[in-house]
Amino acid sequence: MNERAFRSSRARDAAVVLPVFGLFLLMPPVISLFAAPAAIRGVPLIVLYLFAVWGGLIVCAALLAHRLDPAAAQPQTDTAIGDPPA
């Protein structure tokens, strides 16, 4: 197995695990750790935790999607209809 296929396989595995990890972070035993009556600049700690997890999952998903899509790594060129491919 070459290096590119191995990296793609690892990215696919990570894409499968990411939703499970996100679900784990939002389960009551974990989220209850942040349900303390504390606030940072007036924002409850649990709200900051939820938005941090949500944003982190979005960033991780975007990075994985970029790694899984080989066309995203190459710039697209605009060609008019009827032009021969380069």
FENMO-V965633 format. One record per pair of residues at least 12 apart in sequence whose C-alpha atoms are under 10 Angstrom apart, sorted by sequence separation. I is the first residue (numbers start at 1). J is the second residue. D is the distance in Angstrom with one decimal. If there is no record, write none. Layout:
# FENMO-V965633
((I,J,D) (I,J,D))
This chain:
# FENMO-V965633
((33,45,9.7) (34,46,5.0) (35,47,8.9) (33,46,8.6) (34,47,8.7) (32,46,8.3) (34,48,9.0) (35,49,9.4) (31,46,7.4) (34,49,7.0) (33,49,9.9) (34,50,9.3) (31,49,8.0) (31,50,8.3) (26,49,9.4) (25,49,9.6) (26,50,7.8) (25,50,9.0) (26,53,8.1) (25,53,7.4) (26,54,9.5) (25,54,9.8) (22,53,7.4) (22,54,8.2) (22,56,9.2) (22,57,6.8) (21,57,9.0) (19,57,8.1) (18,57,7.5) (18,60,7.9) (19,61,9.1) (18,61,7.6) (15,60,8.9) (14,60,9.5) (15,61,7.3) (18,64,9.4) (14,61,9.4) (15,63,9.9) (15,64,6.5) (14,64,7.6) (15,65,8.2) (11,63,9.5) (12,64,8.0) (11,64,6.2) (12,65,9.3) (15,68,9.0) (10,64,9.9) (11,65,8.6) (11,66,9.8) (12,67,9.1) (8,64,9.7) (11,67,6.8) (12,68,7.1) (11,68,6.5) (10,68,9.7) (8,67,7.3) (9,68,9.0) (7,67,8.7) (8,68,6.3) (7,68,9.2) (8,69,9.3) (8,70,9.5))
